[in-house]
Amino acid sequence: MSEHIFAHEHPESDRARGGGFTLWFTGLSGSGKSTIAHLVGPALDERGHVVEYLDGDTVRMHLSKGLGFSKEDRDTNIERIGWVASRITRHGGAAITAAISPYVETRQKAREMVEQFGPFVEVYVKASVEECARRDVNGLYAKAFAGEIKGFTGVDDPYEEPASPEIVVDTETQTPEESAQIVVQRLEELGLVGAEVRA
């Protein structure tokens, strides 16, 4: 996987097509955001794009260390991701984010930051709370249902579904590979990536 920010590191980067873009995966914990993002990334890399991942867990470890899970801290975390994504987009890269980003207003702020420099493509990774809980190997949903964890998104803290995302994938009916294919095809339709893999 190619994880570069600077377009000059890849001579045939997305800058040649007129600029970068941000692919923003949002959905409940366990919905499949990161899995699909890391399937889409290599497909974009094969088409000559400079790809940088901004995964929610990784960002919290490095960029947002010390932030908690209050609404204010969650908003701050998402705004930081949006700002970094806007920089990557500005430099002609493809920023791929995968964070729960539960609040509509904060996602809109991220969109506005990015759209100063290029397209913002919101991908709603749809899965029910029940299905996400079934997949949860760490038992966080079970703890949240039992009241052992407070402020857990989808249980006792809201997840505000996107009203009009550019892309919707349903991971209860689609495999990760099928979802990734839908995302790439939609990016082709939007004219953001080429249909052909570069040799």
N, C-alpha and C positions, 0 to 999 in steps of 0.2 A: 504494500500500500504506500502511495506517495503522500507525504504529509508536509508539504512545503507551503510557505506563505508567499515568498517572493517570486513573482512571475518570471524573472530573468533566469531562474534556476531550471525552467522548462521552456526551451526555445519555441515550442509550438503550443503555448499556453492558451487559455481561454481569452486572454487579452486580444489575441488575433481576431476574435469574433466580436470585439467591441466592448469587452468588460466582463467583470465577474458577476456572481450572483450568490444568494444565500438560500440553502435548502433547509427549512426549519421543521424538524420533526417534533410534534407535540402529542402527548397522550399519557394515560395513566402509567404508573410504575408497573413494569411487567407486560406492557402492551406489545413490546417488540421494537421500540424505536431504535435502540442502538444496534440490534441485530440487522435490521433492514438498512440502516445508515451505512454499516460496514460492508454490506453487499453492493449498495449503490456506488460508494466511493471508488472502488476499483474499476467499475464500469465507466465512470467519468474519467478516471486516470487513463484508461485505455483509449479514450477518445481525445486525449491531449490536454486535459484540464489539470490545473494545479489544484489539488485537493487538500483541505485542512479540516480535521474533525474537531468539533467542540462538544464533547460528551459531557453531560451534566455531572456525573460522578467525578470525572477528571478535572473539570473546571472547579468544582468545589474543593478539590484537593490542592490546587495550585493558585487559581485566580481568586477564589472566594473563600479561602481558608479562614475559619473563625466565624463565618456567618452561620446562624441557626436556621430554623424553619418557621419563624414568624412570617406573617404576610410581608412585613417590611423587608426582612432579610431575603425572602424569596424573590421579591420584586428587584432588590438590589442585584442579586445573583443573575437574574434574567437580563437586566439592563446591561450588566457587564458583558454577558455573552453577546448581546445584540451589538454592543459597541465594537467588540473584537471582530464579530462577523462583518460589520460595516467596513472595517479596515481591510479585511481580507478581500471583500468585494471590491473595494476601491482599487486595490492593487491587481485586480484581474483574476483573483482566485475563486474557487468554488468552496464556500464555507458550508460545511454540513454540521448542523447542530442537532443534538438529541437530548432534550431536557423536558421534564414534565410540563414546565411553564403553564401552570394551571389557570392563570387569570387573563381574560381577554384584553383588558386595558394594558397590561404589561407587554403582552405579545404585540400589541399595536404600536407601543413605543419602540420595540425592537424593529418592527417593520419600517417605521418612519426613519430610524437611524440608517438602516440598510438602504432604503430606497433613495437616499440622497446620492447613492453611487451605483446602484444596479437593482435588478429584480429580487424580490423576496418571495419565495415559494413556500407556502405553509402546507405541511403534510400532516393531516390528522390520522394518527395511528389508532384505529378504533378497536376497543375490546372492552367487554363488560368488567365491572369490579369483580364479579364472581369468577370469571375466567382468569383474570390477572391474579386473584388470590389462589386459584388452583395451581397456577404455574410457579408460585412463589416458593422457591427452595429455602429461603432464609426465614420464612415464617413471620415476616413483618405484618402482613395483612391479618394473620391470626391474632397477633399481639394487639393490633389496632382494634379489631373487632372485640377483643376481650377488655379493651380499655387500658391496656398496659402501655400503649404508645398514643400520645395525644397529637392532634393536628395532622393526621395522616391523610393525604390527598385521596379523595374518593370514598373515604370512610366517615371521618368527622370533620374534614376540611373539603371545601368544594373544588371540583374540576369543572371549569367553564368550557364547554365544547365550542370549537370554532364554528361561527355561523356560516362562513363562506370560504373555506380553505381551497386552495388551488388543487389539492389532491387529497383524496380520502382512500385509505386502505383498511380493510377489515381483517384483522389477523385471526379472527375466530373462523373465518371461512376461506382464508387464503394462506398459503405457506409463505415464509419469509422470502423465498425466491420469487414467488408469484407477485408479492407486494413490491419487491424491488424492481421487477420488470415493469409493473404498472407505473412506478415513479419515473423510471428512465424513459419509457415511452411518452409520458406526459411532458417531460423536459424536452424531448425531441419535438413534440407538437408545438410547444411554446417557443421553439427556435433557440433554446439555450444550449443544447448539445447536438452534436452531429449524429447522424444515424449510423455512420460507419466507424468501425474500430480502425485506428491508424496502425499501420504495420511498423 
